Amino acid sequence: MTLDLEKTVVETAYARWAPIYDAVCGPVMVMGRRAAAEAARAVGGKILEVGVGTGLSFDDYDASTEITGIDMSEPMLEKARTKMASGRYPWVKNVMQMDAHQMTFPDATFDCVVAQFVITLVANPEQVLSECVRVVKPGGKIILVNHLYSEIGVAAAVERWAAKRTRKLGLRPEFPFARLQAWAQSNDKATLVERRKVAPFGIYTLVCFQRTEAALVA
Ligand SMILES: C[S@@+](CC[C@H](N)C(=O)[O-])C[C@H]1O[C@@H](n2cnc3c(N)ncnc32)[C@H](O)[C@@H]1O
């Protein structure tokens, strides 16, 4: 397996992506985003979007939700703030610059945490997942959507070939599902509750964890 991406590489990459991100990544990833937001809307309430980027997902929520977004890339957030200023997204309460490895929110702040196309490119995915569990309420959901490593066949070979070549672009096509599963198995704070391919082509996978309910004290 290749190394995780370094924070500085990701920061540089997304500063470059910001001006063209919506045009390039908007249509390509729209079905993944919609699937994740639909699952989050089913939970409702206070939703944290980790790695909110330029706010492309704002269209996928509604007034039944209250969205907070974080991202470490200020150039990406500037685009999100411009969308907020349009007045079209009153359900988006705030977006702020913050590293997902060390969030400043108190424990159990959100009903649901969503990370769309983020977990494969953070410097320490397990630490970010543990932070997501910390800030979601007991019983709350953590919903990820991403392209994950295909494991076998031609697609897997292409992804291994592309792995080193796309790092500087802040992309990571060879990240395996097994790593997310291993994280869930290694802690008692979250359970893997769903893993499904997203229609129509199954390029993206939606993965959902649920924070374990706090034990009742007799
Ligand atoms: C591929 S973009 C996805 C953006 C958005 N979720 C979407 O679906 O369009 C990945 C985003 O994650 C952000 N990101 C990467 N590592 C991060 C970290 N450690 N903390 C916060 N945001 C991070 C990047 O700056 C970038 O905006």
Ligand as a Chemical Component Dictionary entry (heavy atoms), coordinates in Angstrom:
data_LIG
# 
_chem_comp.id                   LIG 
_chem_comp.type                 NON-POLYMER 
_chem_comp.pdbx_formal_charge   0 
_chem_comp.three_letter_code    LIG 
# 
loop_
_chem_comp_atom.comp_id 
_chem_comp_atom.atom_id 
_chem_comp_atom.alt_atom_id 
_chem_comp_atom.type_symbol 
_chem_comp_atom.charge 
_chem_comp_atom.model_Cartn_x 
_chem_comp_atom.model_Cartn_y 
_chem_comp_atom.model_Cartn_z 
_chem_comp_atom.pdbx_ordinal 
LIG C1  C1  C 0  -11.950 16.197 -3.187 1  
LIG S1  S1  S 1  -12.311 17.611 -2.250 2  
LIG C2  C2  C 0  -14.019 17.286 -1.805 3  
LIG C3  C3  C 0  -14.768 18.552 -1.524 4  
LIG C4  C4  C 0  -16.272 18.369 -1.306 5  
LIG N1  N1  N 0  -16.534 17.488 -0.171 6  
LIG C5  C5  C 0  -16.938 17.836 -2.560 7  
LIG O1  O1  O 0  -17.566 16.767 -2.507 8  
LIG O2  O2  O -1 -16.845 18.485 -3.581 9  
LIG C6  C6  C 0  -11.469 17.262 -0.723 10 
LIG C7  C7  C 0  -11.543 18.416 0.281  11 
LIG O3  O3  O 0  -11.049 17.949 1.545  12 
LIG C8  C8  C 0  -10.287 18.981 2.126  13 
LIG N2  N2  N 0  -9.378  18.409 3.126  14 
LIG C9  C9  C 0  -8.340  17.567 2.918  15 
LIG N3  N3  N 0  -7.741  17.254 4.072  16 
LIG C10 C10 C 0  -8.413  17.932 5.046  17 
LIG C11 C11 C 0  -8.255  18.024 6.444  18 
LIG N4  N4  N 0  -7.305  17.361 7.099  19 
LIG N5  N5  N 0  -9.111  18.796 7.129  20 
LIG C12 C12 C 0  -10.099 19.483 6.500  21 
LIG N6  N6  N 0  -10.294 19.428 5.157  22 
LIG C13 C13 C 0  -9.459  18.666 4.443  23 
LIG C14 C14 C 0  -9.571  19.606 0.927  24 
LIG O4  O4  O 0  -9.072  20.899 1.226  25 
LIG C15 C15 C 0  -10.672 19.608 -0.117 26 
LIG O5  O5  O 0  -11.427 20.783 -0.093 27 
# 
loop_
_chem_comp_bond.comp_id 
_chem_comp_bond.atom_id_1 
_chem_comp_bond.atom_id_2 
_chem_comp_bond.value_order 
_chem_comp_bond.pdbx_ordinal 
LIG C1  S1  SING 1  
LIG S1  C2  SING 2  
LIG S1  C6  SING 3  
LIG C2  C3  SING 4  
LIG C3  C4  SING 5  
LIG C4  N1  SING 6  
LIG C4  C5  SING 7  
LIG C5  O1  DOUB 8  
LIG C5  O2  SING 9  
LIG C6  C7  SING 10 
LIG C7  O3  SING 11 
LIG C7  C15 SING 12 
LIG O3  C8  SING 13 
LIG C8  N2  SING 14 
LIG C8  C14 SING 15 
LIG N2  C9  SING 16 
LIG N2  C13 SING 17 
LIG C9  N3  DOUB 18 
LIG N3  C10 SING 19 
LIG C10 C11 SING 20 
LIG C10 C13 DOUB 21 
LIG C11 N4  SING 22 
LIG C11 N5  DOUB 23 
LIG N5  C12 SING 24 
LIG C12 N6  DOUB 25 
LIG N6  C13 SING 26 
LIG C14 O4  SING 27 
LIG C14 C15 SING 28 
LIG C15 O5  SING 29 
# 
